[in-house]
Amino acid sequence: MTNPAARIGASGLDLDVVDHLLSTTRAVRKRLDMTRPVPVEVVMECLELAVQAPTGTNAETWRWIVVSDPEVRAGIAELYQNPTPPPVSPAPDVPDSAQQRRVVESAQYLSRHIHEVPMMVVPCVESAGGAAGWPPSIYPAVWSFMLALRSRGLGTTLTTVHLWRREDADRLLGLPQGFVQACLLPIAYFTGDDFRPARRRPIEEVVFANHWGTPIR
């Protein structure tokens, strides 16, 4: 039965449902249920939706490795937990806050427990790319995949820590030359009922009109 109070957009979609999905798809780390199996059929269903995303020149240069084998997951976890020391680079200017400390604690929790995650997906893409390189050809599909997971009660986070040991990871997964790993998605059902929108800077601080720093009026 149609909800008479629903906000239906010009697309014909229920805007309340769509907006809730978009504003509450969080990076899930501490709320991953490491004890509940993830059916590969559900992951494949989400990937079927993900590959509907736009891709550079419609070439579909992406490939997806679904990792359920315990030994391979353990190998990825070892790379993740023991990265090569990263090169020194300036850290982004992120103010110290309770929220930011929670993010750091959450990332540390995932690192300690990533070997327990029941399923992992590694998005890969052909390394050739246009003016912006290869990322625009894979990340829209990664985000669509994350949204599809969220709508089915599964959580994940886009992480790249294991790629500090990229060559080891490539060998572990058998990547051929010409392809690169874009990220790692540890997947599990999430605990709890729902997520809330995150605190973000006011939109006026991050959106400009025509030139950097010019406010939209």
N, C-alpha and C positions, 0 to 999 in steps of 0.2 A: 504494500500500500504506500502511495506517495505521501511524503511528509508535507502537509500544507504550509508549514512554516519554513520550508527549505528555501535557501537563496540559490536560484538557478541562474547561472551565467549565460552569456550569449552563446557559449559552447554547448549548452544544454546539460552541463555537469552541475552537481550539487557543490556549490562553492564552500559551504561549511565543512564538508567531508574532505574536499581537496585541500583547503587551507589548513585543516588540522593535520593532515598527513604531511604536508610540506613543512609546517612550523614545529612539528614534534618528532621528526626523524633525527634522532640524536646519535652521536658517537657513543656506542654502548660498549662498556668494558666491564665494570664491576657488577652489572646486572645480567651478564651472560650466564645461563643455566648450563654449567659444564656437565651435568649428570643426565640430561635428557637427550636422547638420540635425535639427530636431524635427518629426516628422510631425504634421500638424494632426489626423489621425485619432486619434492617441494622446491629444492634448489634449482632443478632443471626448469620447472615452471617459471620461476623468477628470472632465470636467464633467457627464456623465450621472450619475456617482456623486455628485458634489458637490451637485447639486440634489435629492438625496434627503434632505438635511439638514433639520432643523426650521427653520421660517420663521414669523415673526409672523403670527398668525391664518390661517396656511396660505395667505397671499395671493400668495406667490412674486413679491414686488416687485423681485427681483434681475434684473439684465441683465449680460451678460458680453461684453466686447469682446476678441476674440482678434486680436492685432496681429502680423502676419507681414510686412506691407509694409515694405521697407527705409526708405522715406522717413518713414513714420509712426513707426517705431521710432527713427529718427534724431531726429525732432522731440521725442519723449518724452525721449530721452537728453539733448538740449540743455536741456530744462527741469530735468531731474534734476541735471545738472552745473552749472547756473547758477541756483540758487534765489534768490528774493528773500530778503534778510537776514531771518531770523525775529525776532519780537519777543523782547525780553529776558524771560526767566522763570527762576525758580529751577530749577537742575538737580537731578535725583533724587540721593539720597544713595547713590552707588555707590562702594564702596571701590576704590581703585586697586590693581590686581592684574595679574599677567601675563595671566590669562585675559581681563580687561577690556580690556587693551591689544591683545590679539589681535582682539577684537571690533571695536575702533575701526579697526585696520589692515585688517580684512576689509571693513568698510563703505567705507573709502577706496578699496580695490581695486575694489569693485563700481562706485563712482562713476566711476573712471577708465576702466572697461571696459564700462559698461552699453550703450554703442552697439554692442557686438559680440554681445550676447545674441541668439540666433536666433529667439526667440519671447517675446512678452509677453502677459499677460492682465490686463485691467483690470476688476475686479468693480465693478459699479455697483448702486445701489439707490434706490428711491423715497425722497425725503428726509423724507416724513412718518413719524412713529414714535410710540410710546406713551411711557410714563413715562421710559424709558431712551433715547429717541430711536431712530434707525434702525439703529445697529450690531448689535443682537442679531438682526436679520433677515438679515444677510449674513455675519457672521464665522463662524458654525458651518459654513456651506457653503464658505467660503474654507479653513478648516482641513481639511475633508473632501477638498477638491481637492488640498491639499498632501500629504495622506496618500496619495491615489491616485497622485499623481506619484511620490512616494517609492517606492511599491511597484513602479513600472515603471522604476526607474532614473533618474528625472528629479529635479532639485533646483530649489528656488526659495527666495525669502525674501519675507516680507510687508514692504513698504516704502512710505513715503508722501512721500518727499522732493520728488517732482515736484509735489506738491499745495501747496507754498509758492507755486506759480504756477498755482493751481487754474483761474482763468479762462482762461488760455492753454491749459491742458490740456483744458478742456471744449471750447474752440473747435476744437482740433486733432482731437479725437475726435468732434465733432458731437453732444455731449450735449444733449438737450432740457431745457427747464425742468422742474423737479420731480424731477430725478434728480441724484445726487451720486456721484462716484468714491469708493470705500471705500479703495482702496490700489492698488499696482502689484505684479505678480508676474512678475519676469523668470525665464524658464524655459529650462533646458538640461539635457542629460544630465550627471550628475555623474561626476567622475573618482574613481578609487580603488575599493576593494571595498565598504566599509561605513562606518557612522558609529557612534560610541560614545555612550552616555548622557552628558549634560552634568553638570558639577558644579553642584549646587543646594544651597541652605541646607537644614539638617535640617528635616524636615517639622514637627517640634515648634515651630520658630521662626515658622512662617507659618500654622499652623492653630490656631484658638482654639475653645473650647467655650462657646457661648451668648453670651458677651460678649467684646469686644476685649481681648486680653491674657490671657485665662483659659486656662491650658493644659488640654489633654485628658488625662484620667487614666484 
